[in-house]
Amino acid sequence: MVRARAVVGRPWTSDPGLRVQVDAILAMPPEDRLRILEEQVSTLSALRPTARAAVAQR
């Protein structure tokens, strides 16, 4: 959280760690970028509560 506050309002390019990650992703072939994106979407979808679970929480 402290790190997040430190970079608020600054461009993402000012964060060297993030810049390295973005450069590495952009250097990948498009197929690899798509595969990684699909894996991340799958992970996030699995973490998202279902409609049934949301109703049960009410």
PDB file of N, H, CA, C and O in Angstrom:
ATOM      1  N   MET A   1       0.821  -1.189   0.000  1.00  0.00           N
ATOM      2  CA  MET A   1       0.000   0.000   0.000  1.00  0.00           C
ATOM      3  C   MET A   1       0.869   1.258   0.000  1.00  0.00           C
ATOM      4  O   MET A   1       0.550   2.245  -0.664  1.00  0.00           O
ATOM      5  N   VAL A   2       1.959   1.211   0.746  1.00  0.00           N
ATOM      6  H   VAL A   2       2.218   0.410   1.285  1.00  0.00           H
ATOM      7  CA  VAL A   2       2.853   2.367   0.797  1.00  0.00           C
ATOM      8  C   VAL A   2       3.414   2.651  -0.584  1.00  0.00           C
ATOM      9  O   VAL A   2       3.488   3.804  -1.008  1.00  0.00           O
ATOM     10  N   ARG A   3       3.808   1.595  -1.283  1.00  0.00           N
ATOM     11  H   ARG A   3       3.748   0.659  -0.938  1.00  0.00           H
ATOM     12  CA  ARG A   3       4.352   1.780  -2.628  1.00  0.00           C
ATOM     13  C   ARG A   3       3.301   2.372  -3.552  1.00  0.00           C
ATOM     14  O   ARG A   3       3.613   3.228  -4.381  1.00  0.00           O
ATOM     15  N   ALA A   4       2.062   1.925  -3.417  1.00  0.00           N
ATOM     16  H   ALA A   4       1.809   1.230  -2.744  1.00  0.00           H
ATOM     17  CA  ALA A   4       0.985   2.449  -4.258  1.00  0.00           C
ATOM     18  C   ALA A   4       0.813   3.944  -4.024  1.00  0.00           C
ATOM     19  O   ALA A   4       0.635   4.703  -4.977  1.00  0.00           O
ATOM     20  N   ARG A   5       0.862   4.368  -2.779  1.00  0.00           N
ATOM     21  H   ARG A   5       1.006   3.751  -2.005  1.00  0.00           H
ATOM     22  CA  ARG A   5       0.725   5.798  -2.482  1.00  0.00           C
ATOM     23  C   ARG A   5       1.886   6.598  -3.063  1.00  0.00           C
ATOM     24  O   ARG A   5       1.712   7.742  -3.481  1.00  0.00           O
ATOM     25  N   ALA A   6       3.054   5.999  -3.085  1.00  0.00           N
ATOM     26  H   ALA A   6       3.195   5.069  -2.745  1.00  0.00           H
ATOM     27  CA  ALA A   6       4.241   6.699  -3.569  1.00  0.00           C
ATOM     28  C   ALA A   6       4.182   6.991  -5.060  1.00  0.00           C
ATOM     29  O   ALA A   6       4.816   7.939  -5.524  1.00  0.00           O
ATOM     30  N   VAL A   7       3.437   6.199  -5.818  1.00  0.00           N
ATOM     31  H   VAL A   7       2.922   5.429  -5.441  1.00  0.00           H
ATOM     32  CA  VAL A   7       3.396   6.387  -7.269  1.00  0.00           C
ATOM     33  C   VAL A   7       2.100   7.014  -7.765  1.00  0.00           C
ATOM     34  O   VAL A   7       1.924   7.186  -8.971  1.00  0.00           O
ATOM     35  N   VAL A   8       1.197   7.356  -6.863  1.00  0.00           N
ATOM     36  H   VAL A   8       1.340   7.216  -5.884  1.00  0.00           H
ATOM     37  CA  VAL A   8      -0.066   7.972  -7.273  1.00  0.00           C
ATOM     38  C   VAL A   8       0.225   9.294  -7.969  1.00  0.00           C
ATOM     39  O   VAL A   8       0.976  10.127  -7.463  1.00  0.00           O
ATOM     40  N   GLY A   9      -0.378   9.469  -9.129  1.00  0.00           N
ATOM     41  H   GLY A   9      -0.988   8.792  -9.540  1.00  0.00           H
ATOM     42  CA  GLY A   9      -0.220  10.711  -9.874  1.00  0.00           C
ATOM     43  C   GLY A   9       1.006  10.749 -10.768  1.00  0.00           C
ATOM     44  O   GLY A   9       1.178  11.689 -11.545  1.00  0.00           O
ATOM     45  N   ARG A  10       1.860   9.736 -10.667  1.00  0.00           N
ATOM     46  H   ARG A  10       1.720   8.973 -10.036  1.00  0.00           H
ATOM     47  CA  ARG A  10       3.035   9.686 -11.532  1.00  0.00           C
ATOM     48  C   ARG A  10       2.754   8.743 -12.697  1.00  0.00           C
ATOM     49  O   ARG A  10       1.990   7.790 -12.546  1.00  0.00           O
ATOM     50  N   PRO A  11       3.355   8.992 -13.848  1.00  0.00           N
ATOM     51  CA  PRO A  11       3.126   8.082 -14.983  1.00  0.00           C
ATOM     52  C   PRO A  11       3.695   6.696 -14.696  1.00  0.00           C
ATOM     53  O   PRO A  11       4.662   6.550 -13.947  1.00  0.00           O
ATOM     54  N   TRP A  12       3.078   5.679 -15.304  1.00  0.00           N
ATOM     55  H   TRP A  12       2.293   5.798 -15.913  1.00  0.00           H
ATOM     56  CA  TRP A  12       3.523   4.310 -15.045  1.00  0.00           C
ATOM     57  C   TRP A  12       4.976   4.108 -15.453  1.00  0.00           C
ATOM     58  O   TRP A  12       5.661   3.236 -14.919  1.00  0.00           O
ATOM     59  N   THR A  13       5.445   4.918 -16.404  1.00  0.00           N
ATOM     60  H   THR A  13       4.888   5.627 -16.838  1.00  0.00           H
ATOM     61  CA  THR A  13       6.822   4.761 -16.874  1.00  0.00           C
ATOM     62  C   THR A  13       7.840   5.168 -15.817  1.00  0.00           C
ATOM     63  O   THR A  13       9.025   4.867 -15.957  1.00  0.00           O
ATOM     64  N   SER A  14       7.397   5.850 -14.760  1.00  0.00           N
ATOM     65  H   SER A  14       6.434   6.095 -14.646  1.00  0.00           H
ATOM     66  CA  SER A  14       8.332   6.250 -13.707  1.00  0.00           C
ATOM     67  C   SER A  14       8.620   5.102 -12.739  1.00  0.00           C
ATOM     68  O   SER A  14       9.509   5.218 -11.895  1.00  0.00           O
ATOM     69  N   ASP A  15       7.883   4.001 -12.849  1.00  0.00           N
ATOM     70  H   ASP A  15       7.161   3.907 -13.535  1.00  0.00           H
ATOM     71  CA  ASP A  15       8.102   2.835 -11.987  1.00  0.00           C
ATOM     72  C   ASP A  15       8.983   1.849 -12.750  1.00  0.00           C
ATOM     73  O   ASP A  15       8.505   1.191 -13.674  1.00  0.00           O
ATOM     74  N   PRO A  16      10.266   1.732 -12.382  1.00  0.00           N
ATOM     75  CA  PRO A  16      11.165   0.872 -13.159  1.00  0.00           C
ATOM     76  C   PRO A  16      10.742  -0.590 -13.181  1.00  0.00           C
ATOM     77  O   PRO A  16      10.928  -1.261 -14.196  1.00  0.00           O
ATOM     78  N   GLY A  17      10.180  -1.098 -12.094  1.00  0.00           N
ATOM     79  H   GLY A  17      10.029  -0.553 -11.270  1.00  0.00           H
ATOM     80  CA  GLY A  17       9.741  -2.497 -12.071  1.00  0.00           C
ATOM     81  C   GLY A  17       8.615  -2.749 -13.050  1.00  0.00           C
ATOM     82  O   GLY A  17       8.622  -3.745 -13.774  1.00  0.00           O
ATOM     83  N   LEU A  18       7.654  -1.854 -13.072  1.00  0.00           N
ATOM     84  H   LEU A  18       7.649  -1.045 -12.483  1.00  0.00           H
ATOM     85  CA  LEU A  18       6.528  -1.992 -13.994  1.00  0.00           C
ATOM     86  C   LEU A  18       6.994  -1.821 -15.427  1.00  0.00           C
ATOM     87  O   LEU A  18       6.529  -2.519 -16.328  1.00  0.00           O
ATOM     88  N   ARG A  19       7.895  -0.907 -15.631  1.00  0.00           N
ATOM     89  H   ARG A  19       8.272  -0.340 -14.899  1.00  0.00           H
ATOM     90  CA  ARG A  19       8.419  -0.665 -16.976  1.00  0.00           C
ATOM     91  C   ARG A  19       9.102  -1.919 -17.522  1.00  0.00           C
ATOM     92  O   ARG A  19       8.922  -2.258 -18.692  1.00  0.00           O
ATOM     93  N   VAL A  20       9.876  -2.605 -16.698  1.00  0.00           N
ATOM     94  H   VAL A  20      10.022  -2.330 -15.748  1.00  0.00           H
ATOM     95  CA  VAL A  20      10.557  -3.838 -17.115  1.00  0.00           C
ATOM     96  C   VAL A  20       9.527  -4.901 -17.486  1.00  0.00           C
ATOM     97  O   VAL A  20       9.687  -5.598 -18.488  1.00  0.00           O
ATOM     98  N   GLN A  21       8.469  -5.027 -16.683  1.00  0.00           N
ATOM     99  H   GLN A  21       8.339  -4.461 -15.869  1.00  0.00           H
ATOM    100  CA  GLN A  21       7.429  -6.016 -16.969  1.00  0.00           C
ATOM    101  C   GLN A  21       6.729  -5.711 -18.284  1.00  0.00           C
ATOM    102  O   GLN A  21       6.509  -6.610 -19.096  1.00  0.00           O
ATOM    103  N   VAL A  22       6.378  -4.452 -18.499  1.00  0.00           N
ATOM    104  H   VAL A  22       6.557  -3.722 -17.840  1.00  0.00           H
ATOM    105  CA  VAL A  22       5.687  -4.065 -19.738  1.00  0.00           C
ATOM    106  C   VAL A  22       6.589  -4.307 -20.938  1.00  0.00           C
ATOM    107  O   VAL A  22       6.141  -4.843 -21.951  1.00  0.00           O
ATOM    108  N   ASP A  23       7.855  -3.917 -20.834  1.00  0.00           N
ATOM    109  H   ASP A  23       8.219  -3.481 -20.011  1.00  0.00           H
ATOM    110  CA  ASP A  23       8.787  -4.142 -21.942  1.00  0.00           C
ATOM    111  C   ASP A  23       8.931  -5.630 -22.255  1.00  0.00           C
ATOM    112  O   ASP A  23       9.011  -6.013 -23.422  1.00  0.00           O
ATOM    113  N   ALA A  24       8.964  -6.468 -21.219  1.00  0.00           N
ATOM    114  H   ALA A  24       8.899  -6.157 -20.271  1.00  0.00           H
ATOM    115  CA  ALA A  24       9.085  -7.916 -21.430  1.00  0.00           C
ATOM    116  C   ALA A  24       7.843  -8.470 -22.127  1.00  0.00           C
ATOM    117  O   ALA A  24       7.949  -9.311 -23.020  1.00  0.00           O
ATOM    118  N   ILE A  25       6.683  -8.003 -21.720  1.00  0.00           N
ATOM    119  H   ILE A  25       6.597  -7.320 -20.994  1.00  0.00           H
ATOM    120  CA  ILE A  25       5.436  -8.463 -22.345  1.00  0.00           C
ATOM    121  C   ILE A  25       5.379  -8.030 -23.799  1.00  0.00           C
ATOM    122  O   ILE A  25       4.997  -8.816 -24.666  1.00  0.00           O
ATOM    123  N   LEU A  26       5.753  -6.789 -24.075  1.00  0.00           N
ATOM    124  H   LEU A  26       6.063  -6.150 -23.371  1.00  0.00           H
ATOM    125  CA  LEU A  26       5.704  -6.294 -25.450  1.00  0.00           C
ATOM    126  C   LEU A  26       6.728  -6.980 -26.347  1.00  0.00           C
ATOM    127  O   LEU A  26       6.553  -7.012 -27.565  1.00  0.00           O
ATOM    128  N   ALA A  27       7.790  -7.527 -25.770  1.00  0.00           N
ATOM    129  H   ALA A  27       7.933  -7.500 -24.781  1.00  0.00           H
ATOM    130  CA  ALA A  27       8.802  -8.228 -26.559  1.00  0.00           C
ATOM    131  C   ALA A  27       8.355  -9.640 -26.948  1.00  0.00           C
ATOM    132  O   ALA A  27       8.971 -10.269 -27.809  1.00  0.00           O
ATOM    133  N   MET A  28       7.295 -10.136 -26.322  1.00  0.00           N
ATOM    134  H   MET A  28       6.795  -9.625 -25.623  1.00  0.00           H
ATOM    135  CA  MET A  28       6.801 -11.488 -26.610  1.00  0.00           C
ATOM    136  C   MET A  28       6.062 -11.517 -27.945  1.00  0.00           C
ATOM    137  O   MET A  28       5.522 -10.504 -28.391  1.00  0.00           O
ATOM    138  N   PRO A  29       6.045 -12.681 -28.571  1.00  0.00           N
ATOM    139  CA  PRO A  29       5.209 -12.837 -29.763  1.00  0.00           C
ATOM    140  C   PRO A  29       3.731 -12.690 -29.373  1.00  0.00           C
ATOM    141  O   PRO A  29       3.360 -12.999 -28.241  1.00  0.00           O
ATOM    142  N   PRO A  30       2.891 -12.225 -30.295  1.00  0.00           N
ATOM    143  CA  PRO A  30       1.468 -12.026 -29.986  1.00  0.00           C
ATOM    144  C   PRO A  30       0.777 -13.273 -29.438  1.00  0.00           C
ATOM    145  O   PRO A  30      -0.102 -13.160 -28.584  1.00  0.00           O
ATOM    146  N   GLU A  31       1.159 -14.466 -29.915  1.00  0.00           N
ATOM    147  H   GLU A  31       1.874 -14.559 -30.609  1.00  0.00           H
ATOM    148  CA  GLU A  31       0.519 -15.699 -29.427  1.00  0.00           C
ATOM    149  C   GLU A  31       0.784 -15.892 -27.937  1.00  0.00           C
ATOM    150  O   GLU A  31      -0.104 -16.300 -27.189  1.00  0.00           O
ATOM    151  N   ASP A  32       2.014 -15.596 -27.513  1.00  0.00           N
ATOM    152  H   ASP A  32       2.736 -15.264 -28.121  1.00  0.00           H
ATOM    153  CA  ASP A  32       2.358 -15.747 -26.096  1.00  0.00           C
ATOM    154  C   ASP A  32       1.622 -14.724 -25.239  1.00  0.00           C
ATOM    155  O   ASP A  32       1.152 -15.040 -24.146  1.00  0.00           O
ATOM    156  N   ARG A  33       1.527 -13.492 -25.745  1.00  0.00           N
ATOM    157  H   ARG A  33       1.908 -13.235 -26.633  1.00  0.00           H
ATOM    158  CA  ARG A  33       0.785 -12.466 -24.998  1.00  0.00           C
ATOM    159  C   ARG A  33      -0.671 -12.879 -24.834  1.00  0.00           C
ATOM    160  O   ARG A  33      -1.245 -12.720 -23.756  1.00  0.00           O
ATOM    161  N   LEU A  34      -1.270 -13.407 -25.893  1.00  0.00           N
ATOM    162  H   LEU A  34      -0.804 -13.537 -26.768  1.00  0.00           H
ATOM    163  CA  LEU A  34      -2.664 -13.844 -25.833  1.00  0.00           C
ATOM    164  C   LEU A  34      -2.830 -15.000 -24.851  1.00  0.00           C
ATOM    165  O   LEU A  34      -3.790 -15.025 -24.082  1.00  0.00           O
ATOM    166  N   ARG A  35      -1.905 -15.956 -24.870  1.00  0.00           N
ATOM    167  H   ARG A  35      -1.125 -15.936 -25.495  1.00  0.00           H
ATOM    168  CA  ARG A  35      -1.974 -17.094 -23.956  1.00  0.00           C
ATOM    169  C   ARG A  35      -1.908 -16.631 -22.502  1.00  0.00           C
ATOM    170  O   ARG A  35      -2.673 -17.106 -21.663  1.00  0.00           O
ATOM    171  N   ILE A  36      -1.011 -15.719 -22.210  1.00  0.00           N
ATOM    172  H   ILE A  36      -0.390 -15.333 -22.892  1.00  0.00           H
ATOM    173  CA  ILE A  36      -0.881 -15.203 -20.841  1.00  0.00           C
ATOM    174  C   ILE A  36      -2.148 -14.461 -20.435  1.00  0.00           C
ATOM    175  O   ILE A  36      -2.630 -14.625 -19.315  1.00  0.00           O
ATOM    176  N   LEU A  37      -2.686 -13.652 -21.332  1.00  0.00           N
ATOM    177  H   LEU A  37      -2.294 -13.519 -22.242  1.00  0.00           H
ATOM    178  CA  LEU A  37      -3.918 -12.923 -21.038  1.00  0.00           C
ATOM    179  C   LEU A  37      -5.068 -13.889 -20.769  1.00  0.00           C
ATOM    180  O   LEU A  37      -5.846 -13.681 -19.838  1.00  0.00           O
ATOM    181  N   GLU A  38      -5.182 -14.938 -21.573  1.00  0.00           N
ATOM    182  H   GLU A  38      -4.550 -15.107 -22.329  1.00  0.00           H
ATOM    183  CA  GLU A  38      -6.242 -15.928 -21.362  1.00  0.00           C
ATOM    184  C   GLU A  38      -6.096 -16.620 -20.011  1.00  0.00           C
ATOM    185  O   GLU A  38      -7.093 -16.876 -19.336  1.00  0.00           O
ATOM    186  N   GLU A  39      -4.857 -16.925 -19.609  1.00  0.00           N
ATOM    187  H   GLU A  39      -4.047 -16.716 -20.157  1.00  0.00           H
ATOM    188  CA  GLU A  39      -4.623 -17.548 -18.303  1.00  0.00           C
ATOM    189  C   GLU A  39      -5.037 -16.610 -17.170  1.00  0.00           C
ATOM    190  O   GLU A  39      -5.641 -17.047 -16.191  1.00  0.00           O
ATOM    191  N   GLN A  40      -4.713 -15.327 -17.303  1.00  0.00           N
ATOM    192  H   GLN A  40      -4.222 -14.972 -18.099  1.00  0.00           H
ATOM    193  CA  GLN A  40      -5.065 -14.360 -16.262  1.00  0.00           C
ATOM    194  C   GLN A  40      -6.576 -14.173 -16.176  1.00  0.00           C
ATOM    195  O   GLN A  40      -7.127 -14.075 -15.080  1.00  0.00           O
ATOM    196  N   VAL A  41      -7.244 -14.124 -17.317  1.00  0.00           N
ATOM    197  H   VAL A  41      -6.796 -14.203 -18.208  1.00  0.00           H
ATOM    198  CA  VAL A  41      -8.704 -13.990 -17.322  1.00  0.00           C
ATOM    199  C   VAL A  41      -9.337 -15.209 -16.667  1.00  0.00           C
ATOM    200  O   VAL A  41     -10.293 -15.082 -15.902  1.00  0.00           O
ATOM    201  N   SER A  42      -8.811 -16.378 -16.964  1.00  0.00           N
ATOM    202  H   SER A  42      -8.034 -16.481 -17.586  1.00  0.00           H
ATOM    203  CA  SER A  42      -9.328 -17.606 -16.363  1.00  0.00           C
ATOM    204  C   SER A  42      -9.176 -17.575 -14.845  1.00  0.00           C
ATOM    205  O   SER A  42     -10.099 -17.943 -14.118  1.00  0.00           O
ATOM    206  N   THR A  43      -8.021 -17.138 -14.373  1.00  0.00           N
ATOM    207  H   THR A  43      -7.272 -16.839 -14.964  1.00  0.00           H
ATOM    208  CA  THR A  43      -7.779 -17.049 -12.930  1.00  0.00           C
ATOM    209  C   THR A  43      -8.723 -16.051 -12.280  1.00  0.00           C
ATOM    210  O   THR A  43      -9.319 -16.340 -11.242  1.00  0.00           O
ATOM    211  N   LEU A  44      -8.864 -14.874 -12.889  1.00  0.00           N
ATOM    212  H   LEU A  44      -8.380 -14.639 -13.732  1.00  0.00           H
ATOM    213  CA  LEU A  44      -9.745 -13.849 -12.316  1.00  0.00           C
ATOM    214  C   LEU A  44     -11.201 -14.289 -12.347  1.00  0.00           C
ATOM    215  O   LEU A  44     -11.954 -13.998 -11.417  1.00  0.00           O
ATOM    216  N   SER A  45     -11.605 -14.981 -13.395  1.00  0.00           N
ATOM    217  H   SER A  45     -10.993 -15.218 -14.150  1.00  0.00           H
ATOM    218  CA  SER A  45     -12.982 -15.474 -13.477  1.00  0.00           C
ATOM    219  C   SER A  45     -13.260 -16.483 -12.374  1.00  0.00           C
ATOM    220  O   SER A  45     -14.351 -16.507 -11.804  1.00  0.00           O
ATOM    221  N   ALA A  46     -12.277 -17.309 -12.079  1.00  0.00           N
ATOM    222  H   ALA A  46     -11.391 -17.290 -12.542  1.00  0.00           H
ATOM    223  CA  ALA A  46     -12.453 -18.304 -11.016  1.00  0.00           C
ATOM    224  C   ALA A  46     -12.573 -17.640  -9.644  1.00  0.00           C
ATOM    225  O   ALA A  46     -13.219 -18.183  -8.748  1.00  0.00           O
ATOM    226  N   LEU A  47     -11.962 -16.488  -9.478  1.00  0.00           N
ATOM    227  H   LEU A  47     -11.437 -16.047 -10.206  1.00  0.00           H
ATOM    228  CA  LEU A  47     -12.009 -15.779  -8.194  1.00  0.00           C
ATOM    229  C   LEU A  47     -13.277 -14.946  -8.023  1.00  0.00           C
ATOM    230  O   LEU A  47     -13.658 -14.606  -6.903  1.00  0.00           O
ATOM    231  N   ARG A  48     -13.928 -14.619  -9.143  1.00  0.00           N
ATOM    232  H   ARG A  48     -13.619 -14.895 -10.053  1.00  0.00           H
ATOM    233  CA  ARG A  48     -15.118 -13.769  -9.087  1.00  0.00           C
ATOM    234  C   ARG A  48     -16.273 -14.548  -8.481  1.00  0.00           C
ATOM    235  O   ARG A  48     -16.518 -15.693  -8.861  1.00  0.00           O
ATOM    236  N   PRO A  49     -16.983 -13.937  -7.543  1.00  0.00           N
ATOM    237  CA  PRO A  49     -18.123 -14.647  -6.956  1.00  0.00           C
ATOM    238  C   PRO A  49     -19.223 -14.863  -8.001  1.00  0.00           C
ATOM    239  O   PRO A  49     -19.441 -14.023  -8.874  1.00  0.00           O
ATOM    240  N   THR A  50     -19.890 -15.974  -7.897  1.00  0.00           N
ATOM    241  H   THR A  50     -19.713 -16.656  -7.188  1.00  0.00           H
ATOM    242  CA  THR A  50     -20.983 -16.266  -8.818  1.00  0.00           C
ATOM    243  C   THR A  50     -22.228 -15.508  -8.385  1.00  0.00           C
ATOM    244  O   THR A  50     -22.293 -15.015  -7.259  1.00  0.00           O
ATOM    245  N   ALA A  51     -23.207 -15.412  -9.257  1.00  0.00           N
ATOM    246  H   ALA A  51     -23.154 -15.812 -10.172  1.00  0.00           H
ATOM    247  CA  ALA A  51     -24.462 -14.732  -8.926  1.00  0.00           C
ATOM    248  C   ALA A  51     -25.153 -15.443  -7.767  1.00  0.00           C
ATOM    249  O   ALA A  51     -25.733 -14.795  -6.896  1.00  0.00           O
ATOM    250  N   ARG A  52     -25.092 -16.763  -7.753  1.00  0.00           N
ATOM    251  H   ARG A  52     -24.620 -17.290  -8.460  1.00  0.00           H
ATOM    252  CA  ARG A  52     -25.722 -17.541  -6.685  1.00  0.00           C
ATOM    253  C   ARG A  52     -25.067 -17.223  -5.335  1.00  0.00           C
ATOM    254  O   ARG A  52     -25.763 -17.088  -4.328  1.00  0.00           O
ATOM    255  N   ALA A  53     -23.742 -17.103  -5.308  1.00  0.00           N
ATOM    256  H   ALA A  53     -23.177 -17.212  -6.126  1.00  0.00           H
ATOM    257  CA  ALA A  53     -23.033 -16.786  -4.066  1.00  0.00           C
ATOM    258  C   ALA A  53     -23.352 -15.368  -3.613  1.00  0.00           C
ATOM    259  O   ALA A  53     -23.452 -15.112  -2.413  1.00  0.00           O
ATOM    260  N   ALA A  54     -23.513 -14.443  -4.557  1.00  0.00           N
ATOM    261  H   ALA A  54     -23.432 -14.651  -5.532  1.00  0.00           H
ATOM    262  CA  ALA A  54     -23.833 -13.059  -4.207  1.00  0.00           C
ATOM    263  C   ALA A  54     -25.215 -12.966  -3.574  1.00  0.00           C
ATOM    264  O   ALA A  54     -25.412 -12.200  -2.631  1.00  0.00           O
ATOM    265  N   VAL A  55     -26.179 -13.741  -4.083  1.00  0.00           N
ATOM    266  H   VAL A  55     -26.019 -14.364  -4.849  1.00  0.00           H
ATOM    267  CA  VAL A  55     -27.533 -13.745  -3.521  1.00  0.00           C
ATOM    268  C   VAL A  55     -27.507 -14.353  -2.126  1.00  0.00           C
ATOM    269  O   VAL A  55     -28.211 -13.880  -1.233  1.00  0.00           O
ATOM    270  N   ALA A  56     -26.713 -15.385  -1.927  1.00  0.00           N
ATOM    271  H   ALA A  56     -26.141 -15.769  -2.652  1.00  0.00           H
ATOM    272  CA  ALA A  56     -26.634 -16.051  -0.629  1.00  0.00           C
ATOM    273  C   ALA A  56     -26.037 -15.138   0.440  1.00  0.00           C
ATOM    274  O   ALA A  56     -26.336 -15.294   1.624  1.00  0.00           O
ATOM    275  N   GLN A  57     -25.197 -14.187   0.033  1.00  0.00           N
ATOM    276  H   GLN A  57     -24.954 -14.060  -0.929  1.00  0.00           H
ATOM    277  CA  GLN A  57     -24.571 -13.284   0.992  1.00  0.00           C
ATOM    278  C   GLN A  57     -25.521 -12.195   1.469  1.00  0.00           C
ATOM    279  O   GLN A  57     -25.274 -11.571   2.501  1.00  0.00           O
ATOM    280  N   ARG A  58     -26.584 -11.960   0.749  1.00  0.00           N
ATOM    281  H   ARG A  58     -26.785 -12.467  -0.089  1.00  0.00           H
ATOM    282  CA  ARG A  58     -27.512 -10.875   1.122  1.00  0.00           C
ATOM    283  C   ARG A  58     -28.313 -11.197   2.310  1.00  0.00           C
ATOM    284  O   ARG A  58     -29.133 -10.386   2.740  1.00  0.00           O
TER     285      ARG A  58
END
